[in-house]
Amino acid sequence: MDRPRLSVVIPAHNNAVALDTTVASLTRQTLPAQEFEVIVGDDGSAVPLTPVVERYADRLRITCVRSETNRGRSANRNAAAARAQADVLLFLDADTVAHPTLLARHRDHHDARGGRPGVLLGQRYDLDWAGADAVRRGEPVDPELLDAERGDPRLEDIAHPQRIRDFPSAPWVLGLTHNASVDRESFLRVAGFDEAMVKWGFEDLEFFYRIFHLHGGRPDVFELDVEATSYHLPHFRKTSNGLASMDNMKYLLRKHLRYDVEVLYAINTFGRHLGRIRLYGQAIEAYRRAGLGRPEALPDTLRTELASRTALVIGNGVSTLELGPDSQTFDHDAPAGPTNAHLLGTVLQQFKAGALDVIVNVDLWRFLLPEDLPAFLTRGLLKADRIELVCTHAPVDQRTMLPVPLVADLDYVADMLDQHFAVTVARHDGASVLTVR
């Protein structure tokens, strides 16, 4: 038998009825059955799912990979994907019913790329009771009867033209594995899903994050196809899933100490992540081009203090400073490492309360959006006794930076913060320093 052109990977756990409906939808595809295979991962279901799979063995190239213990969605997907024979992997959830053209759209997309690496993200429609009954009977879903309120939340967030333009900046943010395909070579190069993420949530975004950076953040690797449609069956959603997802998000930030994951951690809306990541990426580049954040601007008294104190110093080139024990830097002009993260500072979750004597931010704070600067200060003062906001006197025209925002009027900021913190301003030759306690 010829190798399949598409391997459909379906992780499943204790959901035989939903899985049966999903697999049945694969028998009604416009893509001929001999061109794809189906691999179901049974993640330690109390009642094995093999009988559900075997029911379709005469119509599909289908197999079941079972683990006797529940290992989590990452390990389950990896185990199933390890059996794949095709050059393209399509991930569906066990409660996600495929539209008849779904597999053909994924196949055609990757065929058109001519072997180049790529990811196609399809859309999912959350069904109500009537819609679920229809697909379980094998009937087509009438688009005219679908309420837009139950559509894919990602599409609502990127419906605005600006969101569409922002998509190439961070397409991994929309990378949900209920309906997504990737070339097998990229999957293998990033070693699949992170099996340390055993709880619910974000393991798919973390996977696509690594795919995105594997290919150097190239905007042409990812594509969102709203016509690659699937239907999500109603199911019970545990309230504990939200808490579990936050644990995974914290893990994600510890693993990837970069500003784009920091933005994901801080904001709860898909579409806003795209714009924020794009804007802060532009800000970091503008910050470097303008020659801001340089350690030479620090007053001598502050430089001397940093040599003996436990500090976090944020700036451009500040990793060259002599710093006290257990100090760290956020220096985007130096390679990332154990003591130098490529963060903005709006989260600071890697520091324990009171762990720092001082936080010094040389100019990068001036690029924080108005709603993010208070977060940086409020969280920072839980970690340090004081924060020094350094504003170098390098001549920069605020208007030439747009659309990247830049604080130019230090007195305005000082007046705004003085209502909430103890604030002092000191003027030096190379910079002004706004101290916040």
C-alpha positions in Angstrom: 0.0 0.0 0.0 1.3 3.5 -0.9 2.4 5.8 1.8 -0.4 8.2 3.0 -0.1 11.8 2.1 -1.6 12.9 5.4 -1.5 11.5 8.9 -4.4 12.5 11.1 -3.4 12.3 14.8 -6.3 12.2 17.4 -5.5 12.2 21.1 -8.4 10.7 23.2 -9.2 9.9 26.8 -12.4 8.5 28.2 -14.6 10.0 25.4 -15.7 7.0 23.2 -18.9 8.6 22.0 -17.3 11.8 20.8 -14.4 9.9 19.3 -16.8 7.7 17.3 -18.5 10.8 15.9 -15.1 12.4 15.0 -13.8 9.2 13.3 -17.1 8.8 11.4 -16.7 12.2 9.9 -13.4 11.1 8.4 -15.3 8.4 6.4 -17.1 11.3 4.6 -14.1 13.2 3.4 -13.7 14.4 -0.2 -10.0 13.3 0.1 -9.9 9.6 -0.9 -9.5 7.3 2.1 -6.3 5.7 0.6 -4.6 9.1 0.8 -4.7 9.5 4.5 -4.3 7.5 7.7 -5.8 8.0 11.2 -3.9 7.4 14.4 -5.8 7.5 17.6 -3.9 7.9 20.9 -5.7 6.3 23.8 -4.3 8.0 26.9 -5.1 5.4 29.5 -8.9 5.5 29.1 -10.7 3.5 31.8 -12.5 1.6 29.0 -10.0 1.0 26.1 -10.9 2.9 22.9 -9.6 0.2 20.6 -13.1 -1.2 19.8 -14.2 2.3 18.6 -11.2 2.4 16.3 -11.6 -1.2 15.0 -15.2 -0.3 14.0 -13.8 1.7 11.1 -10.9 -0.6 10.0 -12.8 -1.6 6.9 -13.2 2.0 5.7 -10.1 3.8 6.9 -6.4 3.2 7.4 -6.7 3.5 11.1 -4.8 2.3 14.2 -4.9 2.9 17.9 -1.9 3.6 20.1 -2.8 2.9 23.7 -1.0 3.8 27.0 -2.1 2.0 30.1 -1.6 5.1 32.2 -2.8 8.7 31.6 0.3 10.7 30.7 -1.3 13.9 29.4 -2.1 15.4 26.0 1.5 16.1 25.0 2.8 12.6 25.6 -0.3 11.2 24.0 0.1 13.2 20.8 3.8 12.4 20.6 3.1 8.6 20.9 0.5 8.7 18.2 2.6 10.9 15.9 5.5 8.5 16.3 3.5 6.0 14.3 2.8 8.5 11.5 4.0 7.6 7.9 3.0 10.8 6.1 5.1 13.9 5.6 2.2 16.0 7.0 0.6 15.7 10.4 -2.9 16.9 11.0 -4.0 17.2 14.6 -7.6 16.9 15.5 -9.2 16.6 18.9 -11.3 13.6 19.7 -14.4 15.9 20.0 -13.7 17.8 16.8 -15.8 16.7 13.8 -14.2 17.3 10.4 -16.1 19.1 7.6 -16.1 16.9 4.5 -13.4 19.1 2.8 -11.2 19.6 5.8 -8.6 17.0 5.0 -8.4 18.0 1.4 -7.7 21.6 2.3 -4.9 20.7 4.6 -3.4 18.3 2.0 -3.7 20.9 -0.8 -2.1 23.6 1.4 1.0 21.5 2.0 1.2 20.3 -1.5 1.2 23.9 -2.8 4.2 24.6 -0.5 6.3 22.0 -2.5 8.0 20.5 0.4 8.7 23.7 2.2 8.0 23.7 6.0 4.6 25.1 7.0 1.7 25.2 9.4 -2.0 25.5 8.5 -4.4 26.6 11.2 -8.0 25.8 10.5 -11.1 27.2 12.3 -13.4 25.5 14.8 -17.1 26.1 15.2 -18.5 25.3 18.7 -21.8 23.4 18.1 -24.9 23.8 20.1 -27.2 20.8 20.9 -29.0 20.8 17.6 -25.7 21.1 15.6 -24.2 18.2 17.6 -27.2 16.0 17.0 -26.9 16.8 13.2 -23.3 15.8 12.9 -23.8 12.7 15.0 -26.4 11.6 12.6 -23.9 12.2 9.8 -25.9 15.2 8.4 -24.2 18.3 7.0 -24.4 21.4 9.2 -26.3 24.3 7.5 -24.1 27.4 7.9 -27.2 29.6 7.8 -28.4 28.0 11.0 -25.1 28.5 12.9 -25.1 31.4 15.3 -22.0 33.5 15.0 -21.9 33.8 18.7 -20.5 30.2 18.8 -17.8 30.8 16.2 -14.1 30.5 16.6 -13.0 33.2 19.2 -9.7 33.7 17.4 -11.6 34.9 14.3 -13.5 37.4 16.3 -10.3 38.8 17.6 -8.6 39.1 14.3 -11.6 40.3 12.2 -10.2 43.8 12.3 -7.8 44.5 9.4 -5.1 45.5 11.8 -5.3 42.1 13.5 -4.9 40.4 10.2 -1.8 42.5 9.6 -0.5 41.5 13.0 -0.9 37.8 12.4 2.6 37.2 10.9 4.2 38.7 14.1 3.0 35.9 16.3 0.9 33.4 14.5 1.7 30.7 17.2 -0.7 32.6 19.5 -3.5 31.2 17.4 -2.0 27.7 17.2 -4.7 25.4 18.7 -4.4 21.7 17.9 -8.1 21.0 17.5 -7.5 21.6 13.8 -3.9 22.3 12.7 -1.4 20.6 10.4 2.4 20.8 10.3 5.1 19.2 8.2 6.5 16.1 9.9 10.1 17.3 9.6 9.4 20.4 11.7 7.6 18.3 14.2 10.7 16.1 14.6 13.1 19.0 14.7 11.4 20.5 17.8 10.9 17.0 19.3 7.2 17.3 19.3 5.1 18.5 22.3 6.7 19.2 25.6 5.8 16.2 27.8 6.6 18.1 31.0 3.3 19.9 30.4 0.9 17.3 31.8 -1.8 19.6 32.9 -4.6 21.1 30.7 -3.9 24.0 28.4 -1.3 25.9 26.3 0.8 22.8 25.4 -0.2 23.4 21.8 0.7 27.1 21.8 4.1 26.2 23.3 4.6 23.6 20.5 3.8 26.1 17.7 5.9 28.8 19.5 8.9 26.5 19.0 8.0 25.8 15.4 7.8 29.6 14.8 11.2 30.3 16.2 12.7 27.2 14.6 12.1 28.9 11.3 13.4 32.2 12.4 10.0 33.8 12.9 9.4 33.9 9.1 5.8 35.1 8.4 5.3 32.8 5.5 5.5 29.6 7.5 2.0 29.9 9.1 -1.3 30.4 7.5 -4.8 30.7 8.9 -7.6 29.1 6.7 -11.1 30.0 7.8 -12.5 27.6 5.2 -10.7 24.6 6.8 -13.6 24.0 9.1 -14.2 21.7 12.0 -17.1 21.4 14.5 -16.5 21.2 18.2 -18.9 18.9 20.1 -20.4 20.1 23.4 -18.6 18.6 26.3 -18.2 19.2 30.1 -15.6 21.8 30.9 -13.9 21.4 34.2 -13.6 24.6 36.2 -10.2 23.3 37.4 -8.9 23.6 33.8 -8.5 27.3 34.2 -6.2 26.9 37.1 -4.3 24.2 35.4 -3.7 26.3 32.4 -2.3 29.1 34.5 0.3 26.6 35.9 1.2 25.7 32.3 1.5 29.4 31.4 3.9 30.0 34.3 5.9 27.0 33.1 5.9 28.5 29.6 7.3 31.8 30.8 10.0 30.0 32.8 11.0 28.0 29.8 10.9 30.8 27.2 12.2 34.0 28.9 11.2 36.3 26.0 8.9 39.3 25.7 6.5 37.6 23.3 5.6 34.9 25.9 5.5 37.6 28.6 2.8 39.4 26.6 0.9 36.2 26.3 1.1 35.7 30.1 -0.2 39.2 30.8 -3.1 39.5 28.4 -6.2 37.2 28.1 -7.4 38.1 24.6 -6.1 36.3 21.5 -6.2 39.2 19.1 -4.5 41.7 21.5 -1.6 39.4 21.9 -0.8 39.8 18.2 -0.7 43.6 18.3 1.2 43.7 21.5 3.9 41.3 20.4 4.3 43.2 17.1 4.5 46.5 18.8 7.0 45.5 21.5 9.1 43.7 18.9 9.2 47.0 17.0 10.0 48.9 20.2 13.0 46.7 21.0 14.4 47.3 17.6 13.7 51.1 17.8 15.3 51.1 21.2 18.5 49.6 19.8 18.6 51.8 16.7 18.2 55.0 18.8 21.2 54.1 21.0 19.0 54.2 24.2 19.5 52.2 27.3 23.2 52.3 27.3 25.0 51.8 30.7 27.2 54.7 30.2 24.3 57.0 31.0 24.1 55.7 34.6 25.1 58.2 37.3 28.3 57.2 39.0 26.7 56.8 42.4 24.1 54.3 41.0 26.8 52.4 39.1 28.9 52.0 42.3 25.9 50.8 44.3 25.0 48.2 41.7 28.4 46.6 42.1 27.5 45.4 45.6 23.7 45.0 45.6 21.3 42.4 44.3 19.7 44.0 41.4 17.7 43.6 38.2 19.1 45.9 35.6 17.1 46.4 32.4 18.8 48.1 29.4 20.7 47.9 26.2 24.2 46.6 26.9 23.8 46.6 30.7 25.1 43.0 31.0 28.6 44.5 30.8 28.1 46.2 34.1 29.8 45.0 37.3 26.8 43.8 39.4 26.4 42.3 42.9 25.8 38.6 43.7 22.6 37.0 42.4 21.9 40.0 40.1 20.3 39.6 36.7 19.8 41.7 33.6 17.2 42.0 30.8 19.5 42.9 28.0 18.2 42.4 24.5 21.6 43.4 23.1 23.3 40.3 24.6 22.5 36.6 24.2 19.8 35.2 26.5 21.0 33.0 29.3 20.4 32.0 32.9 21.1 35.6 34.2 19.9 37.5 31.2 16.3 37.1 30.0 14.9 38.9 26.9 11.9 40.2 28.8 10.2 43.6 29.3 9.6 43.3 33.0 5.9 43.5 33.2 5.5 40.1 35.0 8.7 39.5 37.0 7.4 36.1 38.2 10.8 34.5 38.3 11.8 36.6 41.4 10.6 35.9 44.9 9.1 38.7 46.9 11.8 40.9 48.4 14.5 39.1 46.4 16.0 42.3 45.0 17.5 45.4 46.5 16.8 47.6 43.5 15.4 47.4 39.9 17.1 49.8 37.4 15.4 50.3 34.1 17.5 52.3 31.6 15.1 53.7 29.0 13.2 50.5 28.1 10.4 51.5 30.6 9.8 54.5 28.3 8.5 52.1 25.6 6.0 50.4 27.9 2.4 51.1 27.0 0.4 53.3 29.5 -1.4 50.3 31.0 1.8 48.2 31.2 4.0 50.7 33.1 1.8 50.5 36.2 2.0 46.7 36.1 5.8 46.9 35.9 6.0 49.3 38.9 3.4 47.5 41.1 4.9 44.1 40.6 8.4 45.4 40.8 7.9 46.9 44.2 6.9 43.5 45.5 10.3 42.2 44.5 12.6 45.2 45.3 12.8 48.1 47.7 12.8 50.7 45.0 12.8 51.1 41.2 15.1 53.5 39.4 13.6 54.7 36.0 16.5 56.1 34.1 15.8 58.5 31.2 18.9 59.2 29.2 19.4 62.6 27.6 20.0 61.2 24.2 18.1 63.4 21.7 15.2 61.3 20.3 12.3 62.7 18.4 9.2 61.0 19.8 7.3 61.6 16.6 9.8 59.7 14.5 9.3 56.6 16.7 5.6 56.2 15.9 3.8 53.9 15.9 6.1 52.8 18.7 5.3 54.8 21.8 8.0 56.6 23.8 7.9 58.6 27.0 9.4 62.1 26.3 7.9 64.2 29.1 9.4 62.9 32.3 7.6 65.5 34.4 4.2 64.3 33.2 5.0 60.7 34.2 6.4 61.8 37.6 3.2 63.7 38.3 1.1 60.8 37.3 3.0 58.3 39.5 3.3 60.7 42.5 -0.4 60.1 43.3 0.3 56.4 43.9 4.0 56.1 44.9 6.7 58.0 46.7 8.5 59.6 43.7 11.6 61.7 43.4 13.4 63.0 40.3 17.2 63.7 40.2 18.9 65.4 37.2 22.4 64.3 36.2 24.7 65.1 33.3 23.8 62.1 31.1 20.4 61.2 32.4 17.5 62.0 34.7 16.5 59.3 37.3 13.0 58.9 38.6 13.0 56.9 41.8 9.8 55.1 42.8 9.2 53.5 46.2 
